Amino acid sequence: MFDWNQFLGWFSIVFLLTAIPVAFMIVLEKRSPYKTVAWILALILLPVFGMLFYLVFGQTYRKRKMFSQRGLQGLREWRRITSRQLRSFGPAQKNTELKEYQHLIRLLLNNSNALLTSGNQLEILKDGQQTFTSLFEAIETAQHHIHLEYYIFDNDKTGNQLKQLLLRKRAEGVEVRIIVDDVGSWSLSKKFFRQLREKGIEIYPFMEVRFPRLTSKVNYRNHRKITIIDGKTGFIGGMNIADRYIDGDPKLGHWRDTHLKITGDAAASLQVIFAADWYFVSHKELKGRAYFRRFTEDAGIPVQIGAGGPDYDWEGIAQAFFSAITNARKRVFLVTPYLMPPPALLEALKTAALSKVDVRIIIPEKSDSRVSKWCSFAYVEELLEAGVQMYFYQNGFIHSKYMLVDDGFSTIGTSNFDFRSFETNFEANAFIYNRNFSKELEQHFLEDQQHSREIKLAQWRKRPQTNKIREALAHIVSPMF
């Protein structure tokens, strides 16, 4: 006969030995209260599984500095350049258009060593066809090296076209280095890696996750999507290497995304991010002017490349978004596939709207993640109450990640407007200070808005009760991710 008293006794012992010590660890990490409470609730309601879930997904590495692999000669030189620019403020002193953004420029210099570059030409790429055509053409011109870093690299038609192009360029003597995230590109076979390596292409997975070495590394993913060619041409944005960006998704339809081509000095800043990640995965240094070109400071569009992740002391991208939104005077136009803002950024959006700043947000109505969809919807009502204009994209799935503030500032990158991107993942964004570029990006926003339906507060409050329950449940678990 089953002895319930004995079972409860053993269960209590297991609870004391697991939940309480882990809860103590969570408190000592000094996270935001909402995250601390969410994890402790999980430990109480699921004593054993909650602990395992925390050990796999919940630990924070930022303060442990486990990713501080920055002892490269090129990066030390970059630090010296950064220090000089912090003192002189570089192009900002010569460009009157930048005066109103000096607080933001200085913030990015301090929190993520983001150098302000002036000699840049930019091209907005609004879909997969444009992006891969431009990317493949740029790779064709490579003379010395091709560096790629992607969250997803699929072994599909697009992935194999790129693979064959890279193999041909390597046969011509061009150096090729690739970093793929181990979780995002989990479907890549050992054969795929072997075929590239046998032909002289260097490819490494970022933070491998293999049982029994399954640790909290599974929660710290490299979400960057960047390419650098010969240190002078770069690509950054929302698109990975996969057919869906051209062909769409069978369930979601057309896949709307935004990428950015950079020609000029900011490509060298992308190189710094790649070099640090390359050293982390391969323990090999990239040195010399072949990789790190001197800044030209030619006429062009001012750009800073900001990075975020556990390898930085500060949540640099989140801080830049916060600073831009709180200093907005006319408008904030935001597009994101996942709307799960930390409390400070949520308050920034509501405060801007209540100050009569024109705040508009476009998110997808159909999403590739059910939890993310319902969690995003959980924020809609309070944003509408503050006067934010909310739009649900209708023409398939919008995966773009960009923002415009006032007349002269915009950002395009890999970071979603959510907890994971701001606090957990390795990300990168281009921060752009130029009125003409902002006007061009505004046209893309207005086109996306035309393909969206506006959500009104009275209408939204009448949504089914089952939807409200889904939103509430998703909202509760979201801080744990």
C-alpha positions, -999 to +999 in steps of 0.1 A: +000+000+000+013+034-009+025+054+021+015+090+014+031+103+046+064+088+036+061+103+001+053+138+015+082+135+039+106+127+011+090+154-011+096+180+016+132+170+019+137+173-018+120+207-018+143+219+010+174+207-008+165+222-042+140+250-042+153+270-013+190+270-022+181+279-058+157+306-046+186+320-025+208+321-057+181+340-076+178+366-049+216+371-047+216+378-085+197+410-078+176+408-109+146+429-115+118+421-090+094+408-117+119+382-128+129+372-093+092+367-083+085+347-115+113+323-109+106+318-073+069+311-081+082+284-106+103+268-078+074+268-054+048+254-078+073+229-095+100+222-069+121+198-088+113+207-124+114+244-116+150+240-103+160+221-135+143+247-157+162+274-139+196+257-142+190+252-180+173+285-189+175+309-161+211+317-150+226+350-158+262+354-170+266+391-174+280+397-140+302+366-141+319+379-172+322+344-187+322+359-222+349+385-216+373+372-243+386+406-253+423+402-253+428+406-290+454+430-304+429+445-329+403+450-301+429+466-278+436+490-306+399+496-310+396+505-273+423+531-277+405+546-307+373+546-286+390+564-258+403+591-281+369+595-296+353+598-262+376+627-255+374+644-289+338+633-298+350+628-333+326+637-362+299+650-338+319+682-334+320+687-371+284+678-379+257+702-367+230+676-374+245+655-346+243+680-319+208+670-307+220+634-305+252+638-286+237+623-254+229+591-274+262+590-292+281+593-259+259+567-243+267+541-269+304+550-268+304+544-230+282+514-227+293+493-257+324+510-272+303+519-303+325+541-324+308+569-343+317+566-380+310+591-407+321+576-440+291+554-448+267+547-476+236+527-466+210+507-486+177+494-471+169+459-482+132+452-476+128+415-484+148+383-489+151+386-526+168+420-524+189+410-494+203+377-509+208+393-543+228+421-527+247+398-503+257+373-530+268+401-553+290+416-526+305+382-518+314+378-554+336+409-552+355+397-521+393+398-525+406+389-490+380+377-466+344+369-460+330+367-424+295+355-417+277+353-383+241+340-382+216+326-358+201+304-384+219+289-414+196+263-430+207+235-452+181+244-478+181+259-513+193+294-502+218+279-477+233+257-504+235+284-529+255+304-504+276+274-495+286+268-532+294+305-536+316+304-505+334+272-516+341+289-550+355+320-533+376+299-510+390+281-541+400+315-554+421+321-522+396+342-503+395+335-465+361+324-453+350+323-417+315+314-404+299+314-370+265+298-366+245+296-334+243+260-322+207+261-312+194+282-341+213+261-366+208+228-348+196+212-381+230+215-397+246+181-400+282+171-392+285+164-429+277+200-437+304+212-414+329+186-427+323+195-464+332+232-457+362+224-435+377+200-460+378+228-485+395+252-461+364+272-448+365+277-411+331+272-394+323+270-357+291+267-337+285+293-310+282+278-275+275+241-283+246+225-264+250+188-261+237+164-235+250+158-209+267+192-211+233+208-213+236+239-192+222+274-191+241+281-223+210+271-241+195+303-230+223+326-242+220+325-280+239+344-306+211+362-324+234+383-345+230+383-383+260+401-398+283+397-427+316+416-433+335+415-467+371+427-469+364+449-439+347+476-459+312+461-468+288+449-441+253+436-437+231+436-406+194+431-399+167+406-393+173+380-420+190+347-415+201+323-442+170+304-450+144+299-478+115+314-458+129+349-463+122+345-500+095+319-503+075+328-471+061+303-446+034+278-454+014+288-423+023+324-420+025+335-457+048+362-469+078+369-447+084+406-444+119+416-431+144+444-432+181+442-437+208+469-442+238+471-464+267+492-452+295+504-474+322+523-454+337+527-420+308+512-400+317+478-416+349+479-396+328+482-364+309+451-374+343+434-379+351+441-342+320+423-331+328+394-353+365+393-342+355+390-306+330+363-313+355+345-335+381+345-307+354+331-283+345+301-305+379+294-321+405+309-298+421+325-329+429+362-333+423+384-362+450+410-365+462+436-389+450+462-414+437+435-437+409+430-412+408+464-393+409+492-418+416+528-409+386+551-407+384+573-437+361+599-421+348+606-456+315+624-462+286+600-456+260+589-432+270+589-395+265+554-380+273+537-347+273+499-344+261+489-310+263+454-296+245+438-267+248+406-248+263+388-217+298+398-230+290+435-221+287+451-187+256+470-197+225+463-217+237+488-243+210+484-269+182+486-244+197+517-229+200+533-263+163+526-271+153+540-237+174+572-243+160+577-278+124+572-268+125+593-236+141+622-256+116+620-284+097+652-292+077+644-323+074+607-330+085+571-323+077+546-350+086+510-340+084+477-358+091+444-340+080+408-344+079+403-306+067+430-282+078+421-247+094+452-233+111+454-199+093+477-175+116+507-182+110+506-219+073+500-215+071+531-193+092+550-218+067+542-246+037+552-225+053+583-212+062+594-247+026+588-259+011+606-229+034+636-237+017+638-271+046+622-290+032+603-321+040+567-310+031+540-335+039+503-331+035+475-358+036+439-347+025+408-365-011+394-360+002+359-370+034+348-353+059+320-356+058+317-318+025+311-299+038+322-265+054+353-280+022+362-298+000+361-267+027+378-246+029+406-272-009+409-271-008+412-233+008+447-236-016+461-262-043+473-239-021+494-216-003+509-245-036+518-262-047+534-229-016+556-229-023+568-265+000+545-284-013+536-319-011+499-323-011+481-357-014+444-365+005+435-397-018+416-422+003+407-452+019+376-438+045+377-409+065+408-402+100+400-388+115+434-393+133+451-364+136+489-368+127+522-351+125+559-361+126+587-336+119+623-346+134+634-379+170+623-378+175+591-358+168+555-367+180+520-359+180+487-378+194+455-364+190+421-350+174+431-317+137+425-311+118+447-286+117+420-260+133+407-228+155+381-245+171+404-270+178+432-245+189+411-216+200+376-227+209+372-264+240+384-283+227+412-306+239+440-328+222+472-341+231+500-365+222+534-350+219+560-378+219+598-376+207+612-409+175+630-419+174+617-455+179+581-444+151+585-418+128+598-445+135+567-466+129+544-437+097+563-429+084+553-463+090+517-455+071+521-422+041+538-438+040+510-464+040+484-436+013+505-418-008+503-450-006+465-448-017+466-411-050+471-393-052+496-365-064+483-331-088+506-312-091+504-274-129+499-273-126+472-299-097+455-282-115+454-248-142+432-264-118+404-274-128+369-261-122+361-225-101+330-236-077+354-254-073+374-222-065+342-202-039+332-228-023+367-226-022+366-188-006+332-187+020+341-214+027+374-195+034+355-163+059+331-178+076+356-201+101+370-175+116+335-172+128+336-208 
